[in-house]
Amino acid sequence: MNTTDWVLVTGAAHRLGREFALAFATAGWNVLCHYRASQAGALQTQADVRALGAECLLVQADLAQPEAGTQLLAQCVDLAGQAPRCIVNNASIFEADDARTASAPALLRHFLTNTATPLLLANALHAWLCAQGRPATGAYSVVHVLDQKVHNLNPDYFSYTVSKLALERSVALQAQALAPQVRVCGLSPGLIYLSGPQTQDNFDQAAQVNLLRRPIAPADVARCALFIASNPSLNGCTLQADNGQHLVPLERDVMFAIADNPRP
């Protein structure tokens, strides 16, 4: 096993998680590719990373389990022989509800995967570094992937939004708590992929509802995580990689706003 730095990307089998893995691999990082059930997608990410000349190891875990954060970090250390220098907490669940239809199971389901496990995974990295007596150099970082929704509120996807709001508010708190061993930052992308019940036509219109009036490039978002990991002066802040979508307020989630007011 070589000594190149490792990044752990949760939910790296598909979509933005895969983009994070490829961005880090292109920059010379080895990748720990987490997946829950999408083994075929994870194997494809592994092949794509290795084609770029980096190593990629697969780690499987259900992030909705209370001990998932601690156990996942331990798996990574066992596989790579060291803790990852960066963790990109990308995996999340995204289920439709609103404040009137939200239920306790839905809120808890979103909170476990989208909030609790990312925070506890960062804590586990900090605990490992302290146990190893590693000096604080600013090299270790955690990137919590958020959503432009936390800066641009509307009542749709209530449980999801609440879980991401909690994670966003935790960025500064956790940066304070884990310093100086671990830096903690947020990254807020906008609409990048088809989601939920969205049609392709709806997505094509919604993807242009931002200040630049063009789709957000997934690779651009992924490079923001790499920038955070590579810049030891960034801590406790959130980068917003959304073409300015958070500055275009809507009364509904963008997919529903487009559906209610379709383009002629």
Stockholm file with secondary structure:
# STOCKHOLM 1.0

chainA/1-264         MNTTDWVLVTGAAHRLGREFALAFATAGWNVLCHYRASQAGALQTQADVRALGAECLLVQADLAQPEAGTQLLAQCVDLAGQAPRCIVNNASIFEADDARTASAPALLRHFLTNTATPLLLANALHAWLCAQGRPATGAYSVVHVLDQKVHNLNPDYFSYTVSKLALERSVALQAQALAPQVRVCGLSPGLIYLSGPQTQDNFDQAAQVNLLRRPIAPADVARCALFIASNPSLNGCTLQADNGQHLVPLERDVMFAIADNPRP
#=GR chainA/1-264 SS CCCCCEEEETTTTSHHHHHHHHHHHHTTCEEEEEESSCHHHHHHHHHHHHHTTCCEEEEECCTTSTTHHHHHHHHHHHHHSSCCSEEEECCCCCCCCCTTTCCHHHHHHHHIIIIIHHHHHHHHHHHHHHHHTCCCCSCCEEEEECCGGGGSCCSSSHHHHHHHHHHHHHHHHHHHHHTTTCEEEEEEECCCSCCTTCCHHHHHHHTTCSTTCSCCCHHHHHHHHHHHHHCTTCCSCEEEESTTGGGSCCSSCHHHHHHHSCCC
#=GC SS_cons         CCCCCEEEETTTTSHHHHHHHHHHHHTTCEEEEEESSCHHHHHHHHHHHHHTTCCEEEEECCTTSTTHHHHHHHHHHHHHSSCCSEEEECCCCCCCCCTTTCCHHHHHHHHIIIIIHHHHHHHHHHHHHHHHTCCCCSCCEEEEECCGGGGSCCSSSHHHHHHHHHHHHHHHHHHHHHTTTCEEEEEEECCCSCCTTCCHHHHHHHTTCSTTCSCCCHHHHHHHHHHHHHCTTCCSCEEEESTTGGGSCCSSCHHHHHHHSCCC
//
